[in-house]
Amino acid sequence: MKTKTLKKNKINIITLGCSKNTVDSEVMMSQLVANNMNVTHESTKDDSNIIIINTCGFIDNAKQESIDMILQYSEAKARGDVEKLYVTGCLSHRYKDELATEIPEVDAWFGTMELPRLLKTLKADYKKELLGERLITTPSHTAFLKISEGCNRPCAFCAIPLMRGKHISKPIETVLFEANHLVQKGVKELVLIAQDLTYYGLDIYEKRDLANLLTSLSEVDGLEWIRLQYAYPSQFPMEVLSIIRDTPKICSYLDMPLQHASDSMLKAMRRGITANRTQDLIDEIRATVPGIHLRTTMLSGFPGETDKDHQELISFIERNKFERLGVFPYSHEESTAAFNLVDDVPDEVKQERAEDIMAIQQGISLENNLTKVGSTMQVLFDRVEGDYSIGRTEFDSPDVDNEVLVLTGKAPIEKGAMKFIKITNAEEFDLYGEMI
């Protein structure tokens, strides 16, 4: 079928997966725009003749979502609706040889570190002088800031090192340059991301240097909030806690995926920590930073997980009452250490256990939210939906955590504004408030 002809190429980039992929797409867009190319991100208009899909390959559901998206645009190409289809990101990095055979409609496949080759394919130059330059796809007042790439941790279930390689920290000067550039463009909130924030600096400074990085970032003029995501519990740099407590710009929030609370599971997962040490760490975090909100992630149905292991995890969650919690059923990933184990927990049991956890967390979240009714909280507003202006407190990351809804009718609060809101009502995962 004849493909549509446009006077000038228009590129639409589709981003799937985590915030790290978002940053990669933003860097790619900056490079393309610098080459005078017409680029959009996840455009709903059917007017792009070149599609680039930035994929996720972390677990089964994410892989399937990426494959479905590739197939959707493969069909569009077969109909003549697009001319070129390129795929990059984690799924492509991990499976590009197999996928190239199965989905021949894709014109080229690229790994996670192959941006220069992708640009060359598009007849664009990789511009090294654009270090730190990105076109923000998030709301203009919030941006993710990647401080390292890759991971050295040996977690048995995780395929990230296969796709992202070993840990590589960005020098502090590079991170600060990018932070200042983002703030000058209007960003008020920086969400620090990495596969493991706590490993930052070990490769280039021969010590865990997250504390020094946070102190330096807190001195960036115009920056309001610094948020920490993805901190590994084993060998956590405890000096970071007093900096969180004593630095107003750093949110009293920590995203620390714990995965489990049974010693047998933690050992099998190769997490390098016991249940007791995990509990001691949580207790010290809460004692050092009063009021901190902890977000964590759990894994259900890892090979060998018994009902007893699951109940230990439930008891742990009920004891600690995490402010934010998510759970994933285990995905048996080839080439990981856990792939050598028998995937002996049936899928329906994995799902049932995950649902058990989330049912308990729903009650915990409501209990925690009800304590906020009557209080006054600072809220950063992200968007408007109908008659509501919607934002987040310092205790909430974008896209994954609670929101605050304020009925504003025809006079919405400006996006990016920070206002003090009195909380008037609470639900399991949202708060409602009014302007003071």
C-alpha positions as CSV (number, residue, x, y, z in Angstrom):
1,M,0.0,0.0,0.0
2,K,1.2,3.5,-0.8
3,T,2.3,5.4,2.3
4,K,1.3,9.0,2.9
5,T,3.6,11.7,1.8
6,L,4.4,14.7,3.9
7,K,6.4,17.7,2.9
8,K,8.6,17.3,6.0
9,N,9.2,14.4,8.3
10,K,7.3,14.6,11.6
11,I,8.5,12.3,14.4
12,N,6.2,11.0,17.2
13,I,8.0,9.5,20.2
14,I,6.0,7.0,22.4
15,T,7.4,6.4,25.9
16,L,6.6,3.3,27.9
17,G,7.9,2.2,31.3
18,C,9.6,4.1,34.1
19,S,10.7,7.6,34.7
20,K,14.2,6.7,33.4
21,N,12.7,6.0,30.0
22,T,11.0,9.4,30.2
23,V,14.3,11.1,30.7
24,D,15.8,9.2,27.8
25,S,13.0,10.2,25.5
26,E,13.4,13.9,26.6
27,V,17.1,13.7,25.7
28,M,16.3,12.2,22.4
29,M,13.8,14.9,21.6
30,S,16.3,17.6,22.4
31,Q,18.8,16.1,20.0
32,L,16.3,15.8,17.2
33,V,15.0,19.4,17.7
34,A,18.7,20.6,17.6
35,N,18.8,18.9,14.2
36,N,15.8,21.0,13.0
37,M,13.5,18.1,13.1
38,N,9.8,18.3,13.9
39,V,9.2,16.2,17.0
40,T,6.2,15.5,19.2
41,H,5.7,13.3,22.2
42,E,2.8,10.9,22.4
43,S,0.8,13.0,20.0
44,T,-2.8,11.9,19.5
45,K,-2.9,13.4,16.0
46,D,-2.4,11.0,13.1
47,D,0.0,13.3,11.3
48,S,3.5,11.8,12.1
49,N,5.2,9.7,9.4
50,I,8.0,8.5,11.7
51,I,7.3,6.7,15.0
52,I,9.9,5.9,17.7
53,I,8.7,3.6,20.5
54,N,10.9,3.7,23.7
55,T,10.1,0.4,25.3
56,C,10.1,-1.2,28.7
57,G,11.3,-4.8,29.3
58,F,11.2,-5.1,33.1
59,I,8.4,-7.6,33.8
60,D,5.8,-9.5,31.8
61,N,3.1,-6.9,31.9
62,A,5.5,-4.1,30.8
63,K,6.9,-6.3,28.0
64,Q,3.5,-7.1,26.7
65,E,2.5,-3.4,26.7
66,S,5.6,-2.6,24.7
67,I,4.9,-5.5,22.2
68,D,1.3,-4.4,21.8
69,M,2.4,-0.9,21.0
70,I,4.9,-2.1,18.5
71,L,2.3,-4.3,16.8
72,Q,-0.2,-1.4,16.8
73,Y,2.2,0.8,14.8
74,S,3.3,-2.2,12.7
75,E,-0.2,-2.5,11.5
76,A,-0.4,1.3,10.9
77,K,2.7,1.0,8.8
78,A,1.2,-1.9,6.8
79,R,-1.8,0.3,6.1
80,G,0.4,3.0,4.9
81,D,-0.4,5.4,7.8
82,V,3.3,5.7,8.8
83,E,6.5,5.4,6.8
84,K,9.1,4.5,9.3
85,L,8.9,2.6,12.6
86,Y,11.9,2.5,15.0
87,V,12.1,0.8,18.4
88,T,14.5,1.6,21.2
89,G,14.7,1.1,25.0
90,C,14.9,-1.8,27.3
91,L,12.8,-4.4,25.5
92,S,14.6,-3.6,22.3
93,H,18.0,-3.9,24.0
94,R,17.2,-7.2,25.5
95,Y,15.3,-9.0,22.7
96,K,16.0,-7.1,19.4
97,D,17.4,-10.2,17.5
98,E,14.3,-12.2,18.3
99,L,11.9,-9.3,17.8
100,A,13.5,-8.3,14.5
101,T,12.6,-11.8,13.1
102,E,9.1,-11.8,14.6
103,I,8.1,-8.2,13.7
104,P,9.8,-7.4,10.3
105,E,7.7,-4.2,9.9
106,V,10.0,-2.4,12.3
107,D,12.7,-0.6,10.3
108,A,15.4,-0.7,13.0
109,W,15.9,-1.7,16.6
110,F,18.2,0.1,19.1
111,G,19.5,-0.6,22.6
112,T,19.4,1.6,25.6
113,M,22.8,3.1,24.9
114,E,22.5,3.6,21.1
115,L,21.1,7.1,20.8
116,P,23.9,8.2,18.5
117,R,23.2,5.3,16.1
118,L,19.4,6.0,16.2
119,L,20.1,9.7,15.3
120,K,22.4,8.6,12.5
121,T,19.7,6.4,11.1
122,L,17.5,9.5,11.1
123,K,20.3,11.5,9.4
124,A,20.8,13.6,12.5
125,D,24.0,14.4,14.2
126,Y,24.6,13.6,17.9
127,K,25.5,16.9,19.4
128,K,27.8,16.5,22.4
129,E,27.4,20.1,23.4
130,L,23.8,19.4,24.4
131,L,24.9,17.6,27.6
132,G,22.1,18.1,30.1
133,E,19.7,19.5,27.6
134,R,16.2,18.0,27.5
135,L,12.7,18.8,26.3
136,I,10.5,18.3,29.3
137,T,7.5,16.0,28.7
138,T,6.2,16.2,32.3
139,P,4.3,19.2,33.6
140,S,6.7,22.2,33.2
141,H,7.1,22.7,36.9
142,T,8.3,19.1,37.6
143,A,11.1,17.1,36.1
144,F,12.9,13.8,36.7
145,L,16.7,14.1,37.2
146,K,18.7,11.0,36.5
147,I,21.8,10.9,38.6
148,S,23.2,7.6,37.5
149,E,22.7,4.8,35.0
150,G,22.8,1.1,35.5
151,C,23.0,-1.0,38.6
152,N,25.6,-3.2,40.4
153,R,23.1,-4.8,42.8
154,P,22.7,-8.6,42.5
155,C,18.9,-8.9,43.0
156,A,17.9,-12.4,41.7
157,F,14.7,-11.2,40.1
158,C,15.9,-8.1,38.3
159,A,16.9,-7.9,34.7
160,I,17.8,-4.2,34.8
161,P,21.6,-4.8,34.7
162,L,21.1,-6.9,31.6
163,M,19.5,-3.9,29.9
164,R,21.2,-0.9,31.5
165,G,24.6,-2.2,32.4
166,K,26.7,-1.5,35.5
167,H,26.3,1.5,37.7
168,I,27.7,4.8,36.3
169,S,27.3,7.9,38.4
170,K,27.0,11.4,36.8
171,P,29.6,13.8,38.3
172,I,28.1,16.2,40.7
173,E,29.0,19.1,38.4
174,T,27.0,17.5,35.6
175,V,24.0,16.9,37.8
176,L,24.1,20.5,39.1
177,F,24.4,21.9,35.6
178,E,21.3,20.0,34.5
179,A,19.4,21.0,37.7
180,N,20.2,24.7,37.1
181,H,19.2,24.4,33.5
182,L,15.9,22.8,34.4
183,V,15.1,25.4,37.1
184,Q,15.9,28.2,34.7
185,K,13.2,26.7,32.4
186,G,10.6,26.9,35.2
187,V,11.0,23.6,37.0
188,K,10.2,23.8,40.8
189,E,10.4,20.1,41.7
190,L,13.2,17.7,40.8
191,V,12.6,14.0,41.4
192,L,16.0,12.3,41.7
193,I,16.0,8.9,40.0
194,A,18.4,6.1,39.5
195,Q,18.3,2.3,39.8
196,D,19.8,2.9,43.2
197,L,20.3,6.4,44.6
198,T,22.3,5.1,47.5
199,Y,25.1,3.8,45.3
200,Y,25.7,7.3,43.9
201,G,29.4,8.3,43.8
202,L,31.0,4.9,44.6
203,D,32.4,4.5,41.1
204,I,33.8,8.0,40.7
205,Y,34.4,9.3,44.3
206,E,35.1,5.9,46.0
207,K,32.4,6.6,48.6
208,R,28.6,6.9,48.8
209,D,28.2,10.6,48.0
210,L,24.4,11.1,47.9
211,A,24.6,13.4,51.0
212,N,27.0,15.7,49.3
213,L,24.9,15.8,46.1
214,L,21.8,16.7,48.1
215,T,23.5,19.5,49.9
216,S,24.8,20.9,46.6
217,L,21.4,20.6,44.9
218,S,19.7,22.4,47.9
219,E,21.7,25.5,47.0
220,V,20.1,25.8,43.5
221,D,18.2,29.1,43.4
222,G,14.6,28.8,42.5
223,L,14.3,25.1,43.3
224,E,11.5,24.4,45.7
225,W,11.3,20.6,46.2
226,I,13.9,17.8,45.9
227,R,12.4,14.3,46.0
228,L,14.2,11.0,46.4
229,Q,13.1,7.8,44.5
230,Y,14.5,4.3,44.4
231,A,16.8,4.0,47.5
232,Y,18.2,0.5,48.2
233,P,17.9,-0.5,51.9
234,S,21.1,-2.5,52.2
235,Q,24.0,-0.3,53.2
236,F,21.8,2.8,53.2
237,P,23.9,6.0,53.8
238,M,22.5,7.1,57.1
239,E,24.0,10.6,56.9
240,V,21.4,11.3,54.3
241,L,18.6,11.3,56.9
242,S,19.8,14.3,58.8
243,I,20.1,16.2,55.5
244,I,16.5,15.3,54.6
245,R,15.4,16.4,58.1
246,D,17.3,19.7,58.2
247,T,16.9,20.9,54.6
248,P,13.5,22.5,53.8
249,K,13.9,21.9,50.0
250,I,14.2,18.2,50.4
251,C,10.8,16.5,50.7
252,S,10.2,14.4,53.8
253,Y,9.7,11.5,51.4
254,L,11.7,8.4,50.6
255,D,10.9,5.7,48.0
256,M,12.6,2.5,49.2
257,P,11.6,-0.7,47.5
258,L,11.9,-3.4,50.1
259,Q,10.4,-6.4,48.1
260,H,9.8,-8.7,51.1
261,A,10.1,-9.2,54.9
262,S,10.7,-12.9,55.1
263,D,14.3,-13.8,55.7
264,S,14.1,-16.9,53.4
265,M,12.7,-14.7,50.6
266,L,15.2,-11.9,51.2
267,K,18.0,-14.4,51.0
268,A,16.6,-16.1,47.9
269,M,16.1,-12.7,46.3
270,R,19.8,-11.8,47.1
271,R,18.8,-8.5,48.8
272,G,21.7,-8.4,51.1
273,I,19.6,-7.6,54.2
274,T,17.5,-9.4,56.8
275,A,14.0,-8.7,58.0
276,N,15.4,-7.5,61.4
277,R,17.9,-5.1,59.8
278,T,15.1,-3.8,57.5
279,Q,12.9,-3.1,60.5
280,D,15.8,-1.4,62.3
281,L,16.4,0.8,59.3
282,I,12.8,1.8,59.1
283,D,12.7,2.6,62.8
284,E,15.8,4.8,62.5
285,I,14.5,6.6,59.4
286,R,11.2,7.5,61.2
287,A,13.1,8.5,64.4
288,T,15.6,10.7,62.6
289,V,13.1,12.3,60.2
290,P,9.8,12.7,62.1
291,G,6.8,12.8,59.8
292,I,8.6,11.3,56.8
293,H,6.4,9.4,54.3
294,L,7.8,6.1,53.1
295,R,6.9,4.6,49.8
296,T,7.9,1.0,49.1
297,T,7.3,-1.8,46.7
298,M,6.7,-5.5,47.4
299,L,7.0,-8.6,45.3
300,S,4.5,-11.5,45.6
301,G,5.0,-15.0,44.5
302,F,8.8,-15.2,44.2
303,P,9.9,-18.9,43.7
304,G,9.6,-20.8,46.9
305,E,7.3,-18.3,48.6
306,T,5.1,-20.1,51.1
307,D,2.0,-19.1,52.9
308,K,4.2,-18.5,56.0
309,D,6.4,-16.1,54.0
310,H,3.4,-14.3,52.7
311,Q,2.0,-13.9,56.2
312,E,5.3,-12.6,57.5
313,L,5.1,-9.9,54.8
314,I,1.5,-9.1,55.7
315,S,2.5,-8.7,59.4
316,F,5.4,-6.5,58.4
317,I,3.2,-4.2,56.3
318,E,0.5,-4.0,59.1
319,R,3.2,-3.1,61.6
320,N,4.9,-0.4,59.6
321,K,1.8,1.2,58.0
322,F,3.7,2.5,55.0
323,E,2.2,5.7,53.7
324,R,2.6,4.6,50.1
325,L,2.9,1.0,48.9
326,G,2.7,-0.9,45.6
327,V,3.1,-4.6,44.8
328,F,4.0,-6.6,41.7
329,P,3.4,-10.3,41.1
330,Y,6.7,-12.0,40.4
331,S,7.7,-12.3,36.7
332,H,10.1,-15.2,35.8
333,E,12.8,-13.4,33.7
334,E,15.3,-15.3,31.7
335,S,19.0,-14.7,32.3
336,T,18.3,-13.6,35.9
337,A,19.5,-15.6,38.9
338,A,16.0,-16.4,39.8
339,F,15.3,-18.0,36.4
340,N,17.3,-21.0,37.6
341,L,14.7,-21.5,40.3
342,V,11.5,-23.3,39.8
343,D,8.7,-20.8,39.3
344,D,6.5,-22.8,41.6
345,V,3.9,-20.3,42.8
346,P,0.9,-20.4,40.5
347,D,0.0,-17.2,38.7
348,E,-3.4,-17.1,40.4
349,V,-1.8,-17.4,43.8
350,K,0.7,-14.6,43.0
351,Q,-2.2,-12.4,42.0
352,E,-4.3,-13.3,45.1
353,R,-1.4,-12.5,47.4
354,A,-0.8,-9.2,45.6
355,E,-4.5,-8.4,46.0
356,D,-4.3,-9.3,49.7
357,I,-1.5,-6.8,50.2
358,M,-3.3,-4.0,48.4
359,A,-6.5,-4.6,50.3
360,I,-4.6,-4.1,53.5
361,Q,-2.7,-1.1,52.2
362,Q,-6.0,0.5,51.1
363,G,-7.1,0.5,54.8
364,I,-3.7,1.7,56.0
365,S,-3.8,4.5,53.4
366,L,-7.3,5.6,54.5
367,E,-6.2,5.6,58.1
368,N,-3.1,7.7,57.3
369,N,-5.1,10.1,55.2
370,L,-7.8,10.7,57.8
371,T,-5.2,12.0,60.2
372,K,-4.6,14.9,57.7
373,V,-8.2,16.2,57.8
374,G,-8.2,19.6,59.4
375,S,-4.5,20.2,58.7
376,T,-3.0,22.8,56.3
377,M,-0.6,21.5,53.7
378,Q,1.4,23.0,50.9
379,V,0.3,21.7,47.5
380,L,2.0,21.9,44.1
381,F,-0.7,22.0,41.5
382,D,-0.3,19.8,38.4
383,R,-3.5,20.1,36.3
384,V,-7.2,20.9,36.1
385,E,-9.9,18.4,35.6
386,G,-13.5,19.7,35.3
387,D,-14.2,21.9,38.3
388,Y,-11.2,20.6,40.3
389,S,-7.6,21.8,40.5
390,I,-5.4,18.8,41.3
391,G,-2.0,18.8,43.0
392,R,0.3,17.0,45.3
393,T,1.9,17.5,48.7
394,E,5.6,17.0,49.4
395,F,4.7,13.5,50.4
396,D,3.6,12.5,46.9
397,S,5.5,11.7,43.8
398,P,3.9,12.4,40.4
399,D,1.8,9.7,38.7
400,V,2.1,7.1,41.5
401,D,1.0,8.7,44.7
402,N,-2.0,10.5,46.3
403,E,-3.4,13.7,45.0
404,V,-5.2,16.7,46.5
405,L,-8.3,17.9,44.8
406,V,-9.6,21.4,45.3
407,L,-13.0,22.5,44.0
408,T,-12.2,25.7,42.1
409,G,-14.9,25.8,39.4
410,K,-14.3,28.5,36.8
411,A,-11.3,30.0,38.6
412,P,-8.8,27.1,38.5
413,I,-5.5,27.3,40.3
414,E,-2.6,27.9,37.9
415,K,-0.5,24.9,37.0
416,G,2.8,25.0,38.9
417,A,1.4,27.2,41.6
418,M,2.2,26.3,45.2
419,K,-0.7,27.0,47.6
420,F,-1.5,26.3,51.2
421,I,-4.6,24.1,51.3
422,K,-6.8,23.1,54.3
423,I,-7.6,19.4,54.1
424,T,-11.4,18.9,54.5
425,N,-11.9,15.3,53.5
426,A,-10.0,12.1,52.8
427,E,-10.4,8.9,50.8
428,E,-8.2,5.9,50.5
429,F,-5.8,7.4,48.0
430,D,-6.8,11.1,47.7
431,L,-7.4,14.2,49.8
432,Y,-9.8,17.0,49.3
433,G,-9.2,20.5,50.4
434,E,-10.0,24.2,50.1
435,M,-8.1,27.4,49.7
436,I,-7.2,29.2,52.9
